[in-house]
Amino acid sequence: MSENELETIDALSEYFQDWPETQSRPENPPVLVTFDGLVDFYYNTEGSNAGACGIGFELADLHHLATVEVFEDGQSLWGRVPIDGNFEVRLGTVNAAGAEQPADAKFLKSGGTDDFRWLIDMQARPWYPGTQTRGSYAARLFVRNGTFFTKSHTKYVLHQALKIELADISHVGTAVLGNPASVVGDEIVPGANEHVLLKVNGEDKPLPNNGKKYEIRFRNICADNTAQGPCDFIWWDFLENKRNDFHHHRDALVLPQFSAKYSVVLAPGELPIGTRDPPGDRNKDNTVDAPCQGAGYSGGGGGPA
């Protein structure tokens, strides 16, 4: 099968169908939450976090650093803070007495470009249906409220690929992914007598319901101050782990021996071999041509609970 004959994986056709849906996003939400990098999304159906979206920050290969930063009306309120894996991170609404409100996370399924289902689902039919997850993370976050949606897509078209790395063949394209979700967002609107509360590193950080706009940025991307030094991916490299870090989402699953090794690659023709985008310092932020993006696990089985 040639690259021009590959099947297209349509995220909107089946992914995350059992997760609670909404057809619209809130108007003028006071709180925007964004998730960038190697993060895994689950929906919790039982336990103390039932109704919340559980998010795992991938351990990866020690290149990544889970952080959170908060902005108030566009100005940094709390600088980028490393997340301590010894504490459970929680984000939700509380009432005037400080009592946590019931979890009620929703997922946009409107069919538009901001539909949540553009996120790649690692337990969907074209990937690894019926598998279990390991549930081992550098840190865990539970977002109890809001509407989850696709905030931005990958800049370049991606293909699903099967890892080979034998006989001078690095991979074989298996399906067209298009431009899946790169950054996921969540918009939270507290009630009149409520406010949003972030609990991180054992501390409570309230966001007042005062008419101001807040943005909370969670990131788990390559950082230049980790034990292994900075990432510097080359999207055309022969080796999968030199092209991008998506394979860590596969590693989050308990796969049977000899399972197909699916990952993602840039579609042919998106960039000439030898060209990298963007130029300049690639170590401080996420890369564009080798996206460090999130993934979902609609089948659960070992994720945050």
N, C-alpha and C positions, 0 to 999 in steps of 0.2 A: 504494500500500500504506500503510495507516494504521499508527500506532505500535503499535496493539494486534495487528497482523497480522505483525509483524516475526519473521523466523526467529531462533531462539536458537542462538548459537554455543556448542556444548558442548565446552569445553576437553578434557575427559577422553576424548572419542571418538577423537582422532587425534594429539594434540600430543605431540612428543618421544618417539615410539614406539621409535626406534632408540637412545635413550640408555639406559645400563644401569640396570636397575630393582631396587628392593627393595620388599617388601610391608610392611615395618615399620620403625619408628625405633628407635634404640638406647635401652636403659633407662639412666637416670641418667647421661647423657653429661657429662663434665667440662668440655667446651668447646662453647659455642654461638656461631655466627657469624651475623650478620644483615646484610642488604643492603637499603638503603632509598634510594629516589630514582631518578634516571635512570641505570640500570645495564643492560647488555646481557649475556645469558647465552649461552654456547656450550659445546659438548662437543668436546674435542680428541681426534681419532682417530689422529694421527700426530705425529712429532717428539718433542722432549725432554719435552713436556708431554702426551703421549698418556695418556689415562685421567683427565685433570684437567678441571675445569670452568673455562673461561676467562671472565673477566668484564671488560668494557670500561666505563670511566666516560665517559659521553657528554661531548663538548666543549660541546654545547648552544650557548648564546648568551652565554657569559661570565658568566651569572648564577650558575652552579653551582660548587661547590667540593667536590672529592673529599677526604674525610677518613676517618681511622680512630681509634677510641678503644677502649681495653681496660679491662675491669673485673675485679676479683678479689673474689669473694664479695660482689658488689654495690657495691663501692667502686671509684671510678675509680683505675686503676693508672697508665695513661698518658692524659693529657688528650687532647682532640680535636686530632689532628695533620693538617695538610694533606699530601696525598700528592703527592710530586714526580714529575712525568711522565717525568723522565729515568731513573728506575729501574723495573725490573720488580718488581712486588710478588708475593711467593710466600707461600703458607700451606700447611703440611702437617706430617707427622710425621717425626721423625728418631730414629735409635737412640742408644744410650748413647755411641757414638763420634762422633755428630754427622752420620752419613750419612743423606741424604734417603731415605725409604722409598718403594717403588713407588706411583705414583698409582693411586687406586682410588675415584674419586667415584661415588656411587650417587644415584639419584633416586627418591623415594617415589612409587609408583604403586599405591596401595591403594584408591583410589576414595573416600576420605574427604575431609573438609573441608581437611585438611592435605596432600592430594595435590599434588605439585609441578606437575602439569599445569594447575592453575588459572592459572599464569602465561601471559600472552598471547604466542603464538608468531607473530612477524611474517612467518615464511616458511611458515606453514600455509595450507591451501587457502582459507579465507575472507579472507586478507590478501594476501600477495605470494609465492605459491609460485614456485620456480624462479629467484628473483632472487639477485643477489650482494650482499655487504656491502662497505662501503668500508674497514672496519678501521682507521679513524682515530679515536683516542681521546685524552682528556686523560691517562689512565693505564690500565695493564693489570694485572690481578690473575689469578693462577693458584691455584686452590684444589684441592689434590691429593687430599684425603681427606674422608671424611664422608658423611652422608646429607642431601641437599637436599630441602627441603619448603616448603610454603606456611605461613609463620608467621602472617600476618594478611591479611584480605581488605579490599577497599575498603568504607568505611562505607555508601556509597550505591550504588544500582544504576547501572551504566554501560551505554551503548549504543555500538556501533560507528556511526560517522557518516561521510558523504561530504562533504568540504569543497566548498561552492558559492561563497559570498560574491559573489553576483551578484543583481541585481534584488531587493534587500531580503531575500534568502534566504541565511542564513549556512551552513546545512548541512541535509542530509537524513539521517534515521536509516536505517540499513541492516540492523542486526541487534541483538539483545539479548545483552549480555555478562554480565549478572548482576553478581556481586561477584567479579571476578577477583583474583588475588594482588596485594597491595599491598607487603608486605614478605616476602622470601624468607629462610629460615633454613638453616643447615647445622650438623649435630651431629657432633662428632668425638670418637672414643674411641681414644686411643693405647694401644698394647700395654704390657705390664708394664714393659718396659725401654725405652720410648719416651716422647717428649714432643712437644708441638706447638711448631713454630717459625714465627714470622712474620718475614718479611724485607721491610722497608719503608724507603724513602729511603736504601738502601745499608747499613742496619743490621740486625743480627740481634736479634730480641726473643723470647727463649724463654719459654714458659709451662710451668713445672715440673709434672710429674705427681706432685702432692703431696696429693691429696685435696681440694683447693680447687676452686671453680667459677669458670670464666673465661667472659667474654663479649667478643667482638670485634665492634664495630659499624662497618661500612663504610657511608658515606653519600655521596650525590652529589645534594644538594638545594640549593635556593635559599639564598643566604647574603647577609647585609647588608654584608659587607665585600669584595665582588667589585668589579671595575672598573665594572660597569654598575649597581651599586646593587641594592637588594632587589627580589625578585619580589612582585607584589601582584595575583594573578589574580582575575578576576571570571568565575565559571563561566557566566554567561548572556551574556557579551559577544558581539557580532556576529563579531569576528575570532577565528580559531582560535588564534593565538598569544597572545591575551589570556585565553583560557579555561583553558588548561593547557599543559603542556610535552610532552605525549605525542607530538606531531608530530615531535619529534627522533628518535624511534625509526624513523619512516618515512624520515627524512633519512639514517639510517645505511645505507640500502639504495641500490643503483644501479638506479634504476627507469627503464624506457623512457619516452620522451617521451609525454606525454598519459596517463600512468597515473592511475588513480583515486587520489584523495587521502583515504585512510582515516585517521581518528583516533578519539578517544573523547569522549563528552559525558555529562553527567548525564542519566539517564532522566527524561522528563517527570513532574512531580509529586513528585520526590524532595525538592525544596526550593522554596518560593515564590520567584518572581523578586524579586530585591532582598535576599534573605536569604543570609547568609554564615555558615559554620560552620567552625571555632570562632571565637568573638569574641576580641578582644584582639590581642596582638602576633603577626602572621602571618608575620613575616620571619625569625624565628629557627629555625623548624622546618618540616617538611613540612606542606602544606595538606591538608585533609580533603575539602572539596567540589571541589577541583581537584587530584586526586592526582598527585604526581610519582612514578610507579611504574616498575618495571622491565619488561623484555620479553625474550623468548627468540628465538633464531635457530637453529632446529633444522636448517636446511639448510646451516649453516656458510658457507664461501665468503668469507673475508676477515676473519673475526673473530680473536680471540687464538689463537695457535698455539704 
